[in-house]
Amino acid sequence: CLVNDPDRWQPTARSWRWQKCQGGWGWEAEGGLAYLQNAPEEGSIRSASVDMDALVTQCKTVFGESTDPETGTETMNKHFGGGKPHAKKVYYSNGSDDPWQRASIDPTMSDDPEQPAFLAECDLCGHCGDLHSPSDSDPENLQKQRAEFVQYLTEWLSTEQQ
């Protein structure tokens, strides 16, 4: 359907797919590119036939033979630093129930005060949970994560205005 029926594409899906196919999301994570991964060997709802070869073939079919996720990943890693990004004033916010957390940095490796990381470990701390409207019923770790982010942001913005 990605090739033969472009009308079935959700409006932002093509750009999202292009990013995945270009390897633009960085370092290898658990046996595959951060967003192009083989299905887990056990307990997966994805077909085992959706492996790296099938995904790369899909990318080349949709975007052309010059598409190479592995080269794109190497380029991104070199430019931005891979698992140790070259950045300042970046807050890495993840939730323990977020399936995409493995595509982020490892919060235990973030000893750089210019790149703090917080993994909210709690039930229902999923993808973008930190961006939802706060509620008194939110898990304590999620509340701490938001408060820490506000603290860093306030500090960073105040130093920029001086």
Phi, psi and chi 1 to 4 in degrees:
 res  aa     phi    psi   chi1   chi2   chi3   chi4
   1 CYS       -  -23.7   72.5      -      -      -
   2 LEU   -67.7  -28.0  -65.3  174.4      -      -
   3 VAL  -102.0  -47.8  176.2      -      -      -
   4 ASN   -82.7  -17.5  -61.4  -31.1      -      -
   5 ASP  -139.4   71.0 -168.0   -0.1      -      -
   6 PRO   -60.5  -19.6    5.6   -8.7      -      -
   7 ASP   -66.9  -17.3  -68.5  -23.0      -      -
   8 ARG   -83.6   -7.8  -68.2 -176.3   60.8 -167.3
   9 TRP   -67.2  133.7  -77.4   75.5      -      -
  10 GLN   -67.9  146.7 -174.6  -90.9  -17.2      -
  11 PRO   -51.8  -36.9  -27.1   33.8      -      -
  12 THR   -99.3    1.4   60.1      -      -      -
  13 ALA   -65.9  -37.3      -      -      -      -
  14 ARG   -65.2  -42.2 -171.9  168.5  175.9   85.5
  15 SER   -67.4  -38.0   60.0      -      -      -
  16 TRP   -63.3  -45.4  177.5 -113.2      -      -
  17 ARG   -62.8  -40.8  175.1   71.7   54.2 -176.7
  18 TRP   -60.9  -44.0 -175.1   84.9      -      -
  19 GLN   -59.6  -43.6  -69.1  176.3   59.0      -
  20 LYS   -64.1  -42.7  -70.5  168.1   51.4  172.0
  21 CYS   -71.4  -26.1  -70.4      -      -      -
  22 GLN   -82.2   -6.1  -69.2  -56.8  102.8      -
  23 GLY    72.1   19.6      -      -      -      -
  24 GLY   -72.0    2.9      -      -      -      -
  25 TRP  -103.7    6.4  -71.7  101.8      -      -
  26 GLY   100.8 -157.2      -      -      -      -
  27 TRP   -55.5  161.5   58.4   98.8      -      -
  28 GLU   -69.6  139.0  -68.3 -169.3   14.9      -
  29 ALA  -131.7  116.0      -      -      -      -
  30 GLU    51.1   54.1  -60.7 -169.9   13.4      -
  31 GLY    85.1    9.3      -      -      -      -
  32 GLY  -161.9  170.5      -      -      -      -
  33 LEU   -66.0  152.9  -54.8  176.2      -      -
  34 ALA   -48.4  -40.5      -      -      -      -
  35 TYR  -117.1   -0.4  -76.0  156.5      -      -
  36 LEU  -115.9  102.3  -74.9 -178.1      -      -
  37 GLN  -130.9  147.9  -61.8  178.2   -8.4      -
  38 ASN   -64.8  151.2  -66.0  -40.6      -      -
  39 ALA   -66.7  144.1      -      -      -      -
  40 PRO   -57.0  148.2  -23.3   32.7      -      -
  41 GLU   -65.9  -31.3  -70.2 -176.6   24.7      -
  42 GLU  -129.6  144.2  -65.9  179.9   21.8      -
  43 GLY    72.5   16.8      -      -      -      -
  44 SER   -93.7  145.9  178.0      -      -      -
  45 ILE   -88.7   -8.4   60.1  171.7      -      -
  46 ARG   -85.2  146.2  -71.6 -172.1  -18.6 -166.1
  47 SER   -65.8  142.0  167.8      -      -      -
  48 ALA   -63.6  -19.9      -      -      -      -
  49 SER   -75.0  -11.4   65.0      -      -      -
  50 VAL   -87.2   73.3 -179.2      -      -      -
  51 ASP  -104.6 -177.8   60.8    9.5      -      -
  52 MET   -59.8  -40.2 -166.7   60.4   69.0      -
  53 ASP   -60.7  -44.1  -71.7  -22.5      -      -
  54 ALA   -64.6  -40.8      -      -      -      -
  55 LEU   -67.0  -42.7  -67.1  167.7      -      -
  56 VAL   -66.1  -40.4  170.9      -      -      -
  57 THR   -59.9  -42.8  -63.1      -      -      -
  58 GLN   -60.2  -44.6 -177.2 -177.3   75.5      -
  59 CYS   -60.3  -45.7  -70.5      -      -      -
  60 LYS   -67.6  -34.5  -69.4 -177.8 -179.9 -146.6
  61 THR   -66.4  -42.2  -58.9      -      -      -
  62 VAL   -78.8  -40.6  174.4      -      -      -
  63 PHE  -114.7    0.3  -62.0  107.6      -      -
  64 GLY   104.3  160.1      -      -      -      -
  65 GLU   -64.0  -24.1  -77.5  -63.1  -42.4      -
  66 SER   -74.3   -9.1   64.0      -      -      -
  67 THR   -69.4  124.2  -56.7      -      -      -
  68 ASP  -141.4   95.4 -176.1   -4.0      -      -
  69 PRO   -56.4  -36.8  -23.6   33.0      -      -
  70 GLU   -66.0  -45.8 -169.5  169.7  -31.0      -
  71 THR   -64.8  -40.2  -58.5      -      -      -
  72 GLY   -61.3  -40.0      -      -      -      -
  73 THR   -64.9  -44.6  -63.2      -      -      -
  74 GLU   -59.3  -42.1  -70.0  169.2   10.6      -
  75 THR   -63.8  -45.8  -59.0      -      -      -
  76 MET   -63.6  -43.1  -67.7  -65.4  -76.9      -
  77 ASN   -61.0  -43.9  -74.5  -17.0      -      -
  78 LYS   -63.6  -44.0 -175.2  175.9 -179.5 -179.0
  79 HIS   -71.8  -43.8 -174.8   77.5      -      -
  80 PHE  -105.0   -9.4  -68.0  107.4      -      -
  81 GLY   102.6    1.2      -      -      -      -
  82 GLY    58.9 -128.7      -      -      -      -
  83 GLY   -71.3   -9.9      -      -      -      -
  84 LYS  -125.1   74.6  -73.9  -79.9 -165.5  178.7
  85 PRO   -58.2  145.0  -20.0   30.6      -      -
  86 HIS   -85.3   92.5  -48.3  -59.8      -      -
  87 ALA  -154.5  163.0      -      -      -      -
  88 LYS  -134.7  146.3  -67.7 -174.2  178.9 -169.1
  89 LYS    58.5   50.5  -61.1 -179.0 -179.2  170.5
  90 VAL  -121.2  128.7  175.6      -      -      -
  91 TYR  -107.3  118.2 -173.8   83.6      -      -
  92 TYR   -94.2  112.4  -61.3   95.5      -      -
  93 SER  -115.9  119.0  173.9      -      -      -
  94 ASN  -135.2  157.9  -68.3  -70.2      -      -
  95 GLY  -116.0  146.2      -      -      -      -
  96 SER   -64.7  -23.4   58.3      -      -      -
  97 ASP   -95.5    8.8  -70.3  -13.1      -      -
  98 ASP   -86.3  117.7 -175.5   -5.3      -      -
  99 PRO   -65.9  -14.7   22.8  -30.6      -      -
 100 TRP   -93.5    0.1  -63.7  109.5      -      -
 101 GLN   -59.2  -28.4   67.7  172.6  -70.6      -
 102 ARG   -70.0  -14.5  -57.6  -69.2 -176.0  -96.9
 103 ALA   -89.5    0.7      -      -      -      -
 104 SER   -98.1 -175.5 -176.6      -      -      -
 105 ILE   -76.2  161.2   66.5  162.5      -      -
 106 ASP   -79.7  115.4  179.2  -13.8      -      -
 107 PRO   -60.7  -22.8   14.8  -22.3      -      -
 108 THR   -74.9  -12.9   62.9      -      -      -
 109 MET   -96.8   -1.3  -64.0  171.3   56.0      -
 110 SER   -90.8   83.3 -179.2      -      -      -
 111 ASP  -100.0    6.5   54.1    1.7      -      -
 112 ASP   -90.0  117.0 -177.0  -12.0      -      -
 113 PRO   -64.0  -15.0   19.0  -26.4      -      -
 114 GLU   -85.7   -8.6  -67.4  -74.1  -39.6      -
 115 GLN  -139.7   62.4  -64.3 -173.1   73.1      -
 116 PRO   -70.0  152.3   25.8  -33.2      -      -
 117 ALA  -132.1  143.7      -      -      -      -
 118 PHE  -138.4  120.7 -168.5  115.7      -      -
 119 LEU  -102.5  108.7  174.1   63.7      -      -
 120 ALA   -75.9  106.7      -      -      -      -
 121 GLU   -96.5  103.1  -64.0 -174.3   62.0      -
 122 CYS  -169.8  160.8   45.2      -      -      -
 123 ASP   -64.3  139.4  -72.8  -22.2      -      -
 124 LEU    69.4   17.9  -55.6  176.6      -      -
 125 CYS   -94.3   80.9  -72.9      -      -      -
 126 GLY  -106.9 -160.1      -      -      -      -
 127 HIS   -60.4  122.2 -171.1   63.9      -      -
 128 CYS    62.8   17.9  -64.5      -      -      -
 129 GLY   -59.1  -31.9      -      -      -      -
 130 ASP   -68.1  -18.9   54.8  -40.3      -      -
 131 LEU   -92.9   -8.3  -58.4  176.2      -      -
 132 HIS   -72.4  160.5  -65.2 -171.2      -      -
 133 SER   -60.6  129.6  -63.8      -      -      -
 134 PRO   -63.5  149.4  -20.8   31.7      -      -
 135 SER  -140.7  148.1  166.7      -      -      -
 136 ASP   -61.1  -22.1  -68.8  -20.7      -      -
 137 SER   -88.6    0.4   63.9      -      -      -
 138 ASP   -63.2  147.3  -72.9  -22.6      -      -
 139 PRO   -56.3  147.7  -23.7   33.4      -      -
 140 GLU   -56.4  -43.1 -176.6  178.6  -12.5      -
 141 ASN   -64.5  -33.8  -91.3  -14.6      -      -
 142 LEU   -67.6  -40.1 -174.5   55.4      -      -
 143 GLN   -63.5  -40.8  -66.8  179.7   31.2      -
 144 LYS   -63.3  -41.4  -74.1 -179.7 -177.6  178.2
 145 GLN   -60.6  -47.2 -176.5 -178.4   52.9      -
 146 ARG   -62.3  -42.4  -72.1 -178.6 -177.7  134.7
 147 ALA   -64.5  -41.0      -      -      -      -
 148 GLU   -64.2  -41.1 -175.4  179.5  -82.9      -
 149 PHE   -60.7  -45.9  170.7   71.2      -      -
 150 VAL   -60.1  -39.3  168.4      -      -      -
 151 GLN   -61.2  -49.4  179.3 -176.7   -6.5      -
 152 TYR   -63.7  -46.3  -83.5  101.9      -      -
 153 LEU   -59.9  -44.6 -177.3   61.5      -      -
 154 THR   -59.4  -45.6  -58.7      -      -      -
 155 GLU   -62.6  -48.1  177.6 -175.2  -31.5      -
 156 TRP   -63.5  -41.4  -67.9  -23.9      -      -
 157 LEU   -67.5  -36.9  -70.0  174.5      -      -
 158 SER   -68.5  -35.5   70.1      -      -      -
 159 THR   -73.1  -28.4   59.1      -      -      -
 160 GLU   -71.9  -28.0  -71.2  -60.8  -44.8      -
 161 GLN   -84.6   -8.2  -66.2  175.0   -1.3      -
 162 GLN   -83.3      -  -66.5  174.8    4.4      -
